């Protein structure tokens, strides 16, 4: 493919090579340059790609262009043949529920007989082939490369998480979305966006950019649900469990085993639990209908779906103990999970173990303490990926959110493994222990070191010891 075609109308400019130069690969990472590559020099958040042009040429780059982030995305789209236009690409943005929703959609459409792709926080899938992911929304070259692989593999649909940071950094520019979904907007990523207004603005940009041929599906239970739709050209579809909407849902019964829902007046069983998951189920139902799926087949498939890994994942143990692992790492998500566990089993003692990630928005730390105090009978405050911050200082900031009564029932143990052991070992019989914050993660980041840390393995070993 000629360089002139790749950069046409993208805003990128040639620094080395000619318009007729043949390009066989594209990268913005000089470490990935191979002979025949186009190296795109981009000013990133922490590094300037121009500093690595010499390295790229030494490794055999055929051409070098300079570009901003938007130009990089458009070049990637061109190089890979605009793969998003050859798929039914569905993107979801919002604070909570993105991973669960895209995973459910991926599994739903596979059960309906379609080949699908998935781009999520947990993993990427091309059909059934899995690859690891580093960010909620990958860089544009990775995204378009994976979309191209999906097209080659015969996939018809791709379900993708779209983060506010990914939007702001133009990683999704050039992608042709058929459906955009808004889940909710609560406190998160203010370490990056600085203000809630800026966070909202970045989320809204996703819907502002949808074409008139697309469908925008929004949660009107969230006060910003219709704000997101103010400037979209897409056809708007609304859903809500509490508010008047085009599609509605109500919880009829609920237990640890699942919920009986009434979706648009039709009773449907789901193995998921919690009001937030009722909203997620309603979102995938709306999306399936918007994409032309049969309603009855969709409802039957929904009844067989499992939740995403690390989302209200329940492990049953000795003495009637139930340990629930959930990714909840924002105030709203923690409240949703604790409310759900209280609603399901109000008679059981509820223990909440949580921490807050280091080098991230610190203002949510005391908020999460107040929420844990409100719902939990026992509280363990511990570490959650402290990164380069002092774990003790993070815990100290969390403790500022407790009242005197809250502090009296809170135990602080910096080592998360020790905290989990203490929370389970000392829990009363027939009680529930929530391990919040890690979810699907199988690692712990301390300093700059990522170490193996799988809460399922830890819980299983504790159960085995207690049982013995």
Buried (B, 14 or more C-beta within 10 A) or exposed (E): BBBEEBBEEBBBEBBBBEEEBEBEBBBBBBEBBEEBBBBBBBEBEEEEBEEBBEEBBEBEBBBBBBBEBBBBBBBBBBBBBBBBBBBBBBBBBBBBBBBBBBBBBBBBBBBBEBBBBBBBBBBBBBBEEEEEBEEBBBBBBBBBBBBBBBBEBEBBBBBBBBBBBBBBBBBBBBBBBBBBBBBBBBBBBBEBBEEBEBBBBBBBBBBBBBEEEBBBBBBBBBEBBBBBBEEBEBBBBBBBBEBEBBBBBBBEEBEBEBBBBBBBEEEBBBBBBBBBBBBBBBBBBBBBBBBEBEEEBBBBBBBEBEBBBBBBBBBEBBEEBBBBBBBBBBBBBBBBBBBBBBBBBEEBBBBBBBBBBBEBBBEBBBBBBBBBBEBBBBBBBBBBBBBEBEBEEBBEBBBEBBEEEBBEBBBBBBEBBEBBBBBBEEBEEEBBBBBBBBBBBBEBBBEEEBEEBBBBEBBBEBBEEBEE
